[in-house]
Amino acid sequence: MSPSEALAESLRSGVFIDTKFYVYSQRGRKGGAKMPVSIFANSSILRASSVLLRYELEHTRAFHSCIAELDDDSVMRSKDDAEYSYENDSDLDDTENHADLSDLDDKSSSSVKTFGSDELTLIPPARPVPTFRISGRTLLVKDYAFKTWQALIFYLYTGAIAFSNLKSEETTNMADTCTPFPCSPKSMYRLADKFGLEDLKELAFRSICTKVTKCNIVDEVFSKFTSQYPAVQAKELELLVQHMNSPEVISALPRKFHSIARGDLPHCADVLTNVFLELADGGAPQV
């Protein structure tokens, strides 16, 4: 169902939103993620966006799920940091933008809903709840950040997407400002790849490529993210060769090689091999 069709249907049914997602927003103390934040959505639009996303929403393998009233404005949290495989996700906040829920007393533990094998505590809302009562699915999104998921839903509604700068870029200013919900292009590439959203994946890929320069190519080509995606690795190797004679690359490569030799970057075996193959194929710096 397209966004316009969903809107038309809501004129007759009176309901547009039927799903609430809780998505982790902060980096945990032990390397996981914490502080789930709610996002509301029309599930028909999401299901229509890709076969893989529809399958995951219907079978909830990528989510923990329950049926609940959507106006129950409670914050669900796990007692421990949730596991999170993308440890360098820049869409997770490092700072404490909200009160730390870990210090709340145990009186809130009387309200528990089970999502799969995890127990998630419902914390009473800090603001008045609306008066409408609409039941729908509530899902806890695993392994993706709030900023990324919010940008995904906005993109599926509008076709607009904005990407923030890479951590390795020297500037901290936003490069793209066409939507109110910017996200990391790496985080979105990872999500789009998982759910088969090829157009969105291509947009994220292009954004990554435009943000890689001679100043950050060495950091990027040897990153764990790059090691996991062959298309990104191939493009960044090409960019590395293009900038191979620049002072920035010549000075950065030895430091990176030392880090690899110390065992600090165990994911770099394949990319290191490919770097040397590129150098042997004519990409070596001129002396």
C-alpha positions as CSV (number, residue, x, y, z in Angstrom):
1,M,0.0,0.0,0.0
2,S,1.3,3.4,-1.0
3,P,1.3,6.4,1.5
4,S,-1.6,8.0,-0.5
5,E,-3.6,4.8,-0.4
6,A,-3.0,4.5,3.3
7,L,-4.2,8.0,3.8
8,A,-7.3,7.4,1.7
9,E,-8.1,4.3,3.8
10,S,-7.7,6.3,7.0
11,L,-10.4,8.7,5.8
12,R,-12.8,5.8,5.9
13,S,-11.5,3.9,8.9
14,G,-10.4,6.8,11.1
15,V,-7.1,5.1,11.7
16,F,-3.8,5.7,10.0
17,I,-1.3,4.5,12.7
18,D,-1.6,0.8,13.6
19,T,1.9,0.0,14.8
20,K,4.3,1.3,17.5
21,F,8.0,0.5,17.4
22,Y,10.4,0.9,20.3
23,V,13.9,1.5,19.0
24,Y,17.1,1.8,21.1
25,S,18.5,5.4,21.1
26,Q,21.6,5.3,23.3
27,R,24.9,3.4,23.5
28,G,25.0,1.1,26.5
29,R,27.7,1.1,29.1
30,K,28.8,-2.4,28.2
31,G,28.9,-2.0,24.5
32,G,25.2,-2.8,23.8
33,A,22.3,-0.4,23.4
34,K,19.7,1.1,25.8
35,M,16.9,3.6,26.2
36,P,14.1,2.5,23.7
37,V,12.1,5.4,22.2
38,S,8.7,5.0,20.5
39,I,8.0,5.6,16.8
40,F,4.5,5.2,15.3
41,A,3.9,4.0,11.8
42,N,1.4,2.5,9.3
43,S,2.4,-1.1,8.9
44,S,0.8,-1.4,5.4
45,I,3.3,1.2,4.0
46,L,6.2,-0.6,5.5
47,R,5.1,-4.1,4.3
48,A,4.6,-2.8,0.8
49,S,8.2,-1.4,0.7
50,S,10.0,-4.8,0.3
51,V,9.3,-8.5,0.5
52,L,11.9,-9.0,3.2
53,L,10.6,-6.3,5.4
54,R,7.0,-7.6,5.0
55,Y,8.2,-11.1,6.0
56,E,10.1,-9.8,9.0
57,L,7.1,-7.7,10.2
58,E,4.7,-10.7,9.8
59,H,7.0,-13.3,11.4
60,T,8.7,-10.9,13.8
61,R,12.1,-12.6,13.6
62,A,13.8,-9.2,13.7
63,F,11.5,-7.9,16.4
64,H,9.9,-8.7,19.7
65,S,6.2,-8.2,19.4
66,C,2.9,-7.9,21.3
67,I,-0.6,-6.5,21.0
68,A,-1.2,-3.4,23.1
69,E,-3.1,-0.1,23.2
70,L,-1.0,2.3,21.1
71,D,-1.9,5.2,23.4
72,D,-0.1,3.5,26.3
73,D,2.7,6.0,26.3
74,S,5.1,3.9,28.4
75,V,8.8,3.5,27.8
76,M,9.9,-0.1,27.6
77,R,13.3,-1.0,28.8
78,S,15.4,-4.0,29.4
79,K,17.0,-4.5,32.8
80,D,20.4,-4.9,31.0
81,D,21.9,-3.3,27.9
82,A,20.5,-5.0,24.8
83,E,22.9,-6.9,22.5
84,Y,23.9,-4.7,19.5
85,S,26.1,-6.0,16.7
86,Y,27.1,-2.7,15.1
87,E,29.3,-1.3,17.9
88,N,30.3,1.8,16.0
89,D,26.8,2.9,15.1
90,S,26.9,6.7,15.1
91,D,23.1,6.8,15.2
92,L,23.3,5.7,18.8
93,D,23.7,8.7,21.2
94,D,26.7,8.6,23.5
95,T,25.4,11.4,25.8
96,E,22.6,11.0,28.3
97,N,19.8,13.0,26.7
98,H,17.2,11.4,29.0
99,A,17.0,10.5,32.6
100,D,18.9,7.2,33.3
101,L,16.2,4.6,33.8
102,S,18.6,2.3,35.6
103,D,18.2,4.3,38.8
104,L,14.4,4.0,38.9
105,D,13.1,1.9,41.9
106,D,11.6,-1.5,41.5
107,K,8.0,-0.4,41.9
108,S,7.7,-0.2,38.1
109,S,8.5,-3.9,37.8
110,S,4.9,-4.8,38.5
111,S,4.1,-3.9,34.9
112,V,5.9,-6.4,32.6
113,K,5.1,-7.5,29.1
114,T,7.0,-10.4,27.6
115,F,8.5,-10.0,24.1
116,G,10.0,-13.4,23.2
117,S,12.4,-14.3,25.9
118,D,13.1,-10.8,27.1
119,E,11.2,-9.0,29.9
120,L,10.7,-5.3,29.3
121,T,9.5,-3.0,32.0
122,L,6.8,-0.4,31.4
123,I,7.7,2.9,32.9
124,P,4.8,5.3,33.6
125,P,4.6,8.2,31.1
126,A,6.0,11.6,32.1
127,R,3.2,13.5,30.2
128,P,-0.6,13.1,29.9
129,V,-1.7,10.4,27.6
130,P,-4.2,11.0,24.8
131,T,-7.8,9.9,25.3
132,F,-8.2,7.7,22.2
133,R,-8.0,4.0,22.5
134,I,-6.5,2.1,19.5
135,S,-5.1,-1.4,19.7
136,G,-2.2,-2.3,17.5
137,R,1.1,-4.1,17.4
138,T,4.0,-2.9,19.5
139,L,7.4,-4.1,18.4
140,L,10.8,-3.8,19.9
141,V,13.3,-3.3,17.1
142,K,16.5,-5.2,17.6
143,D,20.0,-4.1,16.4
144,Y,19.0,-0.8,14.7
145,A,19.1,2.7,16.2
146,F,16.2,5.1,16.7
147,K,17.6,7.7,14.4
148,T,18.0,5.1,11.6
149,W,14.5,3.7,12.0
150,Q,12.9,7.1,12.2
151,A,14.6,8.1,9.0
152,L,13.5,4.9,7.3
153,I,9.8,5.4,8.1
154,F,10.0,9.1,7.0
155,Y,11.6,7.9,3.7
156,L,9.0,5.3,3.1
157,Y,6.3,7.9,3.6
158,T,7.8,10.8,1.6
159,G,10.7,9.5,-0.5
160,A,13.0,12.0,1.2
161,I,16.2,11.1,3.1
162,A,19.0,13.1,4.7
163,F,22.4,11.8,5.7
164,S,24.6,13.1,8.4
165,N,28.4,13.3,8.1
166,L,30.7,10.4,8.8
167,K,32.5,10.3,12.2
168,S,35.8,10.4,10.3
169,E,35.0,13.6,8.5
170,E,36.7,16.7,9.9
171,T,33.5,18.8,9.9
172,T,30.6,18.2,12.3
173,N,28.1,20.2,10.3
174,M,25.2,18.5,8.5
175,A,25.9,17.9,4.9
176,D,22.3,17.1,3.9
177,T,19.3,19.0,5.4
178,C,16.4,18.1,3.2
179,T,14.5,16.3,6.0
180,P,14.1,16.8,9.7
181,F,15.4,13.3,10.5
182,P,19.0,12.8,9.3
183,C,20.8,9.6,10.0
184,S,24.2,7.9,9.3
185,P,24.5,6.7,5.7
186,K,26.4,3.7,7.0
187,S,23.6,2.8,9.4
188,M,21.0,3.2,6.7
189,Y,23.0,1.2,4.2
190,R,23.2,-1.6,6.8
191,L,19.4,-1.5,7.4
192,A,18.5,-1.2,3.7
193,D,20.8,-4.2,2.9
194,K,19.1,-6.3,5.6
195,F,15.6,-5.6,4.4
196,G,16.2,-5.5,0.6
197,L,15.5,-1.8,0.1
198,E,17.7,-1.4,-3.0
199,D,16.8,2.2,-3.9
200,L,17.5,3.4,-0.3
201,K,20.7,1.3,-0.2
202,E,21.9,3.0,-3.3
203,L,21.2,6.5,-1.9
204,A,23.1,5.6,1.3
205,F,26.0,4.2,-0.8
206,R,26.3,7.4,-2.8
207,S,26.3,9.4,0.3
208,I,29.1,7.3,1.8
209,C,31.1,7.8,-1.4
210,T,30.7,11.5,-1.4
211,K,31.9,11.8,2.2
212,V,35.1,9.8,1.7
213,T,38.1,12.0,0.9
214,K,41.9,11.8,1.1
215,C,41.6,12.9,4.7
216,N,39.5,10.0,5.9
217,I,39.8,7.3,3.2
218,V,42.4,5.3,5.3
219,D,40.1,5.2,8.3
220,E,37.1,4.3,6.2
221,V,38.6,1.5,4.1
222,F,39.9,-0.3,7.2
223,S,36.7,0.1,9.2
224,K,34.7,-2.9,10.3
225,F,31.7,-1.6,8.4
226,T,33.6,-1.6,5.1
227,S,34.9,-5.1,5.8
228,Q,31.3,-6.4,5.9
229,Y,30.1,-5.0,2.5
230,P,32.0,-5.9,-0.7
231,A,30.5,-3.1,-2.8
232,V,31.6,-0.5,-0.3
233,Q,35.0,-2.1,0.1
234,A,35.5,-2.1,-3.7
235,K,34.6,1.5,-4.1
236,E,36.8,2.7,-1.2
237,L,39.7,0.7,-2.5
238,E,39.3,2.5,-5.7
239,L,39.2,5.8,-3.9
240,L,42.3,4.8,-1.8
241,V,44.2,4.2,-5.0
242,Q,43.1,7.6,-6.4
243,H,44.5,9.4,-3.3
244,M,47.5,7.1,-2.8
245,N,50.0,9.8,-3.5
246,S,48.5,12.4,-1.2
247,P,50.4,13.3,2.0
248,E,47.3,12.5,4.1
249,V,47.2,8.9,2.9
250,I,51.0,8.4,2.9
251,S,51.2,9.5,6.6
252,A,48.1,7.5,7.6
253,L,48.8,4.1,6.1
254,P,51.8,3.2,8.3
255,R,49.9,4.0,11.5
256,K,47.0,1.8,10.3
257,F,49.4,-1.0,9.4
258,H,50.9,-0.9,12.9
259,S,47.4,-1.1,14.4
260,I,46.7,-4.2,12.2
261,A,50.0,-5.8,13.2
262,R,49.1,-5.3,16.9
263,G,45.9,-7.1,16.4
264,D,43.7,-4.1,17.0
265,L,41.8,-4.5,13.7
266,P,41.1,-8.3,13.3
267,H,38.4,-7.6,10.6
268,C,41.0,-6.1,8.2
269,A,42.5,-9.3,6.8
270,D,40.6,-9.3,3.5
271,V,40.8,-5.5,3.0
272,L,44.6,-5.5,3.7
273,T,45.1,-8.3,1.1
274,N,43.1,-6.2,-1.4
275,V,45.1,-3.1,-0.6
276,F,48.3,-4.9,-1.4
277,L,46.8,-6.3,-4.6
278,E,45.8,-2.8,-5.7
279,L,49.3,-1.5,-4.9
280,A,50.9,-4.4,-6.8
281,D,48.6,-3.6,-9.7
282,G,50.0,-0.1,-10.1
283,G,48.5,1.9,-7.3
284,A,51.7,2.3,-5.3
285,P,52.7,5.8,-4.3
286,Q,55.3,7.5,-6.4
287,V,58.7,8.4,-4.8
